[in-house]
Amino acid sequence: MSLDVTSSTMGAAIGLRQAQGQFDFGVKALSQAAQQQEQTVATLLQAGGGNVTETRGQNINLVV
């Protein structure tokens, strides 16, 4: 009986370890995606003039 408890505990520990590894991998992937998005935005803002301008808090009047 004690062997069953030990093997069950060991199996649970291995399962938790694998789940932690998958979680860590997911967090790392999300972090890398966020960094890529930040780099893309920074590149667009540094592109100089172009179509990307800061307009927060300003009124824009478009005449067509």
C-alpha positions in Angstrom: 0.0 0.0 0.0 2.8 2.5 0.8 4.3 1.8 -2.6 1.0 2.9 -4.2 1.0 6.1 -2.2 4.7 6.8 -3.1 4.2 6.1 -6.8 1.1 8.3 -6.9 2.9 11.1 -5.1 5.8 10.8 -7.5 3.5 10.8 -10.5 1.8 13.9 -9.2 5.1 15.6 -8.6 6.3 14.8 -12.2 2.9 16.0 -13.6 3.3 19.3 -11.7 6.8 19.7 -12.8 5.8 19.3 -16.5 2.9 21.7 -16.0 5.3 24.3 -14.5 7.6 23.9 -17.5 4.7 24.4 -20.0 3.6 27.5 -18.0 7.1 28.9 -18.0 7.3 28.3 -21.8 4.0 30.1 -22.3 5.0 33.1 -20.2 8.3 33.4 -22.1 6.5 33.2 -25.5 4.0 36.0 -24.4 6.9 38.1 -23.1 8.7 37.8 -26.4 5.6 38.7 -28.4 5.1 41.8 -26.2 8.7 42.8 -26.8 8.3 42.4 -30.5 5.2 44.6 -30.5 7.0 47.3 -28.5 9.9 47.2 -30.9 7.5 47.5 -33.9 5.8 50.5 -32.3 9.1 52.1 -31.5 10.4 51.6 -35.0 7.2 53.1 -36.5 7.5 56.2 -34.2 11.1 56.7 -35.1 10.4 56.4 -38.8 10.4 60.1 -39.0 7.3 62.0 -39.9 5.4 59.7 -42.2 2.0 58.6 -41.2 2.7 58.1 -37.5 2.3 61.3 -35.4 1.4 62.0 -31.8 -2.2 63.3 -31.6 -3.3 62.6 -28.0 -5.1 65.6 -26.6 -5.1 67.5 -29.8 -8.1 68.4 -32.1 -7.8 67.2 -35.6 -9.7 69.0 -38.4 -9.8 67.0 -41.6 -11.0 68.8 -44.7 -11.7 66.6 -47.8 
